[in-house]
Amino acid sequence: MIDLRPLIHPSFWLNTNPAPLATDAERVLFFVFAVILILGAIIRLVATRRKEDRHVTETFSRLGNSAVTMGFLGLLLFFFSFEGIPLLGARFWFLLWALGFLIWIATIVRYVFKVVPVERKAELERQEREKYMPKSH
């Protein structure tokens, strides 16, 4: 069983020269960051191919950009930690990474649930107004 008690001590996170990660933890961390990066690349490809709804395309584009960026940064942090670079391999960078990823996802969720409905409503109102306007040929 994995002992999670060290995770609650500040010295675990704020040590600038931490002990190396356990082999299993290294594999899991690398796998998670690599999967995020690969999924981000796939989502970006899907976003560039979808042209039906610009809001859906924009949402997929934002998700893809965040996943690719955070996957790359995660792999970079993993590299520094794996190589034992004192300051750049510190564990608090992983906390900052997770916080940044959560904030980025929160802005995407806000875009989907707050901004998109307003833009769709404005778009429908504009289409209603322009429906009666003469069109140039």
C-alpha positions as CSV (number, residue, x, y, z in Angstrom):
1,M,0.0,0.0,0.0
2,I,1.2,3.5,-0.8
3,D,1.9,5.8,2.2
4,L,0.5,9.2,1.4
5,R,1.3,10.8,4.7
6,P,4.5,12.5,3.5
7,L,2.4,14.5,1.0
8,I,0.9,16.6,3.8
9,H,4.2,17.9,5.2
10,P,5.5,21.1,3.7
11,S,9.1,19.9,3.8
12,F,8.2,17.3,1.2
13,W,7.0,20.0,-1.3
14,L,9.4,22.8,-0.4
15,N,12.7,20.9,-0.5
16,T,14.8,22.3,-3.3
17,N,17.0,19.2,-3.5
18,P,14.5,16.4,-3.0
19,A,15.2,12.7,-3.0
20,P,14.7,10.9,-6.3
21,L,11.3,9.6,-7.1
22,A,10.5,6.0,-6.7
23,T,10.6,3.9,-9.9
24,D,6.9,3.3,-10.0
25,A,6.1,7.0,-9.3
26,E,8.5,7.9,-12.1
27,R,6.7,5.7,-14.6
28,V,3.3,6.9,-13.6
29,L,4.3,10.5,-13.7
30,F,5.9,10.1,-17.1
31,F,2.9,8.2,-18.5
32,V,0.4,10.8,-17.2
33,F,2.4,13.7,-18.8
34,A,2.9,11.8,-22.1
35,V,-0.8,10.9,-22.3
36,I,-1.8,14.6,-21.7
37,L,0.5,15.7,-24.4
38,I,-0.7,13.0,-26.9
39,L,-4.4,13.7,-26.1
40,G,-3.7,17.4,-26.6
41,A,-2.2,16.8,-30.0
42,I,-5.2,14.6,-31.0
43,I,-7.7,17.2,-29.8
44,R,-5.9,19.9,-31.7
45,L,-6.1,17.8,-34.9
46,V,-9.8,17.3,-34.4
47,A,-10.3,21.0,-33.7
48,T,-8.6,22.0,-36.9
49,R,-10.8,19.6,-39.0
50,R,-14.1,20.5,-37.4
51,K,-15.7,23.6,-39.1
52,E,-19.4,23.1,-38.5
53,D,-19.7,25.2,-35.3
54,R,-17.1,27.8,-34.5
55,H,-17.8,27.6,-30.7
56,V,-17.2,23.9,-30.6
57,T,-14.1,24.3,-32.7
58,E,-12.8,27.1,-30.4
59,T,-13.5,24.9,-27.3
60,F,-11.6,22.0,-28.7
61,S,-8.8,24.3,-29.8
62,R,-8.5,25.7,-26.3
63,L,-8.6,22.2,-24.7
64,G,-5.9,21.0,-27.2
65,N,-3.7,24.0,-26.6
66,S,-3.9,23.6,-22.8
67,A,-3.2,19.8,-22.9
68,V,-0.3,20.2,-25.3
69,T,1.3,23.0,-23.3
70,M,0.8,21.4,-19.9
71,G,1.9,18.0,-21.2
72,F,5.1,19.5,-22.5
73,L,5.7,21.5,-19.3
74,G,5.0,18.4,-17.2
75,L,7.5,16.4,-19.2
76,L,10.0,19.2,-18.8
77,L,9.4,19.2,-15.0
78,F,9.7,15.4,-15.0
79,F,13.1,15.7,-16.8
80,F,14.4,18.2,-14.3
81,S,13.2,16.0,-11.4
82,F,14.6,12.8,-13.0
83,E,18.0,14.3,-13.6
84,G,18.1,15.7,-10.0
85,I,18.6,19.3,-10.9
86,P,18.4,21.0,-7.5
87,L,16.0,24.0,-7.9
88,L,14.3,23.1,-11.2
89,G,13.7,19.5,-10.0
90,A,11.9,20.7,-6.8
91,R,8.5,19.2,-6.1
92,F,6.7,22.5,-5.6
93,W,6.9,23.0,-9.4
94,F,4.5,20.0,-9.7
95,L,2.0,21.8,-7.4
96,L,2.3,25.0,-9.5
97,W,1.8,22.9,-12.6
98,A,-1.3,21.3,-11.2
99,L,-2.7,24.7,-10.1
100,G,-2.0,26.3,-13.5
101,F,-3.7,23.3,-15.3
102,L,-6.7,23.6,-13.0
103,I,-7.0,27.4,-13.6
104,W,-6.6,26.9,-17.4
105,I,-9.4,24.2,-17.4
106,A,-11.6,26.5,-15.3
107,T,-11.2,29.3,-17.9
108,I,-12.3,26.8,-20.6
109,V,-15.3,25.7,-18.6
110,R,-16.2,29.4,-18.0
111,Y,-15.9,30.0,-21.7
112,V,-18.2,27.0,-22.5
113,F,-20.9,27.9,-19.9
114,K,-20.8,31.7,-19.7
115,V,-19.4,33.1,-22.9
116,V,-20.7,30.7,-25.5
117,P,-24.4,31.0,-24.6
118,V,-24.1,34.8,-24.7
119,E,-22.4,34.7,-28.1
120,R,-24.9,32.3,-29.5
121,K,-27.8,34.5,-28.4
122,A,-26.2,37.6,-29.9
123,E,-25.6,35.6,-33.1
124,L,-29.2,34.5,-33.3
125,E,-30.4,38.1,-32.7
126,R,-28.2,39.3,-35.5
127,Q,-29.5,36.6,-37.9
128,E,-33.0,37.6,-37.0
129,R,-32.3,41.3,-37.8
130,E,-30.5,40.5,-41.0
131,K,-33.1,38.2,-42.2
132,Y,-35.2,41.2,-43.3
133,M,-32.4,43.2,-44.8
134,P,-31.8,43.2,-48.5
135,K,-29.0,41.1,-49.7
136,S,-26.5,42.3,-52.3
137,H,-25.9,40.0,-55.2
